[in-house]
Amino acid sequence: AGSAKDQTELTAMEVDPVAPTMPAAARPTVPVPSVSREEPPAARRRSLRREDTRKLERRRSSTRRPSGPSGPSAEKLESAPVELQPVEDEEEFLERISKMLQEMTPDCEVFNEGMTRQQKAVLMAKARERNLTAPAWKQGLLLLQEDQLSKKLREDMESLACGLSPVQVPRSLENFAGVIAEERGVVMTHRSSVDEDTLVIDMLKEEGSNEELLRVAEAFLRQLAEGEIRSLALPATSRFRSALVKVAKDLQLPSATAPDGHLQIGNLHVFLNDLDSIIDNLEEDQEHDFGPDLHLLQRQLVREKSIKAGLKVTEDDTVKIRRMAQFMLDSKLSLEEKRQLGGEAVFTRYATGRLAHQIFLRRSDLNGLLVDSPPGIGERLEDFRARIGQVFDDTLQLQLDVLGQNYGLSKEYFQVFLTKASNELSWRPTTDVLEAFMEQNDKSEPTYLT
């Protein structure tokens, strides 16, 4: 906008201030300043330039984006044409589903997906005309002509008791079992194959009081045969899972969470007695090889009891233990051997992350570890904390890629972290930390829960 004088000049130049319908005699005399019409004043030139710019932008916008969203995303859409999936016309669709409905046999489910909303409605109406079951399932419709097998499956799942129950499911009705489970609030946990036509699916029903869940958990665990180990695919937040862990502790049955999140519980009284005997009778510089056939839960028990007894544990394809010398008392025991034996003790002391029954070492737990095991002389703590934090992040990413878990480092990947920290930063927990913890740990009872 120009000055007031320029605006007055612009008004006088463009507009007659008196309406043209007013009689000439009645028109007031308005003094019009002398204006040169060879060139518009500055304000007029600026206004014209702005108007021309707006018109040009509108023409460009209408040419580039005749319709649809604006911005960079619209330009990408124009530069990369979208390939539309062929849409099945109405006649083809009706012909296809009519043929499909005619060919259906009893107790054989048919799952349909990739349909439009209108096509789903049409298919559902056609199915109901034939008295077929047609529940919505996942992203489509499940069609079923219920007969003896499907009716028996309904009865079995409606009569489920509280807790974990195996149910035989025909393979031709696996999705239908999922529909019923969803309706009943039941969780399908583990599948195993009986034969080519039949599955056994563990169904988890958690309705009931905590006391009832505890009673069911005790009955379940007391059925375990000697040496039997069960791996249960229970949700981390499951009430029945918590009940199993509590009862297992009361019955002195070891339990642990596997890397895949399954809860492992075993009746291993004989194995534990044999393990205690092997450890007690192991002489100095003597080694015992447990072989390659140990279950994951048995490996953990060997590891924990051997570390507590001051033995060196070597794990690859097999698990070996060796009594090098009395732990933390024999001066001949190397610093590296002491650190290797105490890695799990350090994890147990500093790890504070909890998710259900799993224990994780979080990034913030490194602060306490670094206070007790500071970096070497000449290394600034803040600089070292950033470097070891990067090692932690790299190890956590490796664990995420392999196990899909990133809540914190598991016990196994904490050992990987210690190895990387030693190789890249020449750092490991000090011997004093291991000694202090092992002395404290000797006074307490062992725990098998991780």
C-alpha positions, 0 to 999 in steps of 0.5 A: 500500500502507498501513502495517503496521497498516492491512494487519493491520486489512484482514486481520482484517476480510476473512479468517478466519485459521483454516481453517473445517474446523478444529474449534472447540476447536482454533482458537487465539484471535486478538485482533482489533482494534476496527475501524469498519466504517462506512468502509474504511480509507485503504489499502482505499479506495486499493486499491478505486479502483485496481481499479475503474480497471483494470476500467474500462480493460479494458472500454474496451479491449475495446470499442475494440479487440476484436482486432488491434494496440493504440495509435493505429494501431489507432484509425486503422484503425477510423476509416478502413475498409480497402477490400479488393480483390475476391479472384478465387474458385477457379473463376474463376481456374481458368477464366481461366488455362485459357483463357489457356493454351489461347490461348498461341502459340509465342514470345509471352510472357505475364506474370501478376502480382497473384496469391496464393501459392497461385494462383502455385503452381497456375498454375506446375503447370498450365504445367508440365503443358503443357511451358511455361517458367514462371520467376518474374519480378518480382512474378509469373510469366512464361509462354512456349512456347519455339520457334525465336525463344526458342531462338535468343535463348538461344543468342545470350545463352549465347555472349556474349563478355566486354564489351558486346555488342548482341543482337537481341531480339524485342519479344515476348520482352523480359521473357524476355531479362531472365530469361536475363540474370539467370540468366547474370549479364548486365546489360541496359544500353541498348535501341534500336528496330530496327523494330516487332518487334525491339529491340537491347539492349546486354548487358554481361558482365564475366566475365574478368580485368582484362587481358581487359577492357582488351583488349576495351575497346581493341577496342571504342574502336578501332572508333569512327569519326572524330566518333562519340560513344558514350553508354554506360549502364553501372553506376557500379561496372562493371569494364568502365566503368573499363577503357573510361576507362583505355583512352580516356585512353591513346588520347587519346579524351575521356570524360565522365560525363553528368548521366544517369550515362551514360559518354560517349566520342568519337573527336574528334581532328579536332574537337579540332584544329579547336577549337585552331585556332579558339581560337588564331586568335580575336582580341581582342573577336572571338566564335565561335559553335559553333551549337546542334548540339554534343554534350554532350561537345563542349560540355564540351571547348569549355568547358574549352579556352576557360577554359584559354585565358582566353576568355569562354564563353556557353552558352544554346541555342548555345555562344559564346566571346569573347576579351575580353582576355588572362585575368587580365592585362588590367585592363579585364577586369571582376571579374565576367567574371573570376569567370565564367571561373573558376567551373569552375576553382574547382570543379575545385580544391575538389571532393573528392566522387567516385562512380565517374568523377563529381566532386561538390562536397560540403558540407564542401568549402565550408570550404576555399573559405570560408577562401580566400574569406571573407565580407565585413567585419563578417560572422561566419564561423559565421553566414555558413557557416550561410547559405551552407550553406542556399544549398548545400542548396537548390541540391542539392535542385534538382539532386535534383529534376531529375537525381535525384542528391544525392551533391554538386553537379555542375559544372553545378549548382555554377554555379547555386550561385555565382549564388544565392550572389551574388544572395542573399549578395553573395558569390563566390570572390575573384579571388585564388583564381581567379588562383592556380589558373589560374596553376597550371593553365596548367602542367598538361595538360588533362583531360576526365574528370569 
